[in-house]
Amino acid sequence: MVVSVGGLRTLPVIPICTAPLILSFSIIEMQVIAATLLENFEFSLPPQTPETYITRKPLVLMVPMVEGIQYPWMGLKVRCVD
């Protein structure tokens, strides 16, 4: 169903009764993507040197920070699994 406001077409409206079905499908889709990534790649932190030493800083949330970098950052090494 498409709603028209003032003659302008807007995005389709999803009926409330189908929202749980759509949400559960998106959760399953995210799980499939995460499983695929975990099967095909290896994730690890980079070696901890003074330049890349990661600490927690309280901003709005606790975020990973490295001294000398002005924004939240946490290095991540990604390697393809053969």
N, C-alpha and C positions, 0 to 999 in steps of 0.2 A: 504494500500500500504506500503510495507517494502522497505526501501532504503538500498542499499549495497554500502559501501565505502571501497575500497581497499580489497574486498573480505570478509569483516566483515559485518555481519548483524547488523543493528541498530534498534532502536525503530520504530514502525510504524509512518508514517507521517500522521497527520490529515489534510485533505483538509481545506482550509480557509473557504469554504462555510458552513462546519458543526461546526466550532468552536463556534459561538454564541449559537447553540443548546446545545452543551456540557456544555458551561459555565452556561447557564440558568438552566440546569439540576443540576449542582453542587450547585448553589445558592439555589434551591428548596430543595435539599438534606440537606444542612446546616440549613435551616429554620426548617425542620422537626426535625432534631436532637436537635436544640435549644428549640423548642416547647415541645418536649418530656422531656428534662431535666427540663424545667420550670414547667411542669405539675407534675412531680414526685418528685422533690427535692425543698427544701427551702434553699436559699443562704443568708448569713448574714456575717457581719464583726465580728471578735472576740471582746470581751470587751476591751476598750482602757485603758491599764495600762501603766506605764512608760516603761516597757520592750517591749510592743507591740504598742507603739504610732507611727502611720504611718504618714510620711511626704513626700512631693514631693521634689525630688532632680533633678536638671537639669544635665543630662548626655547627651548622643546624643539625647535622648527624655526625656520628663518628666516621671519619673518612681517612683513608691511607694518604700520607703525605711524605715527601722527601724534602729534606732541607735544601733550600736554594730554588725550588720549583714553587711557583705561586698558586698552583691549582692542585686539586686532588689527583694523585698519581700513584699507581702501583704497577710496576713492571710485571710482565707476564711472558715467559718463554713458551712458545708453542712449537711442538715438533711433530711432524707427520709420523705415524706409526706404520711401519712396513708390514 
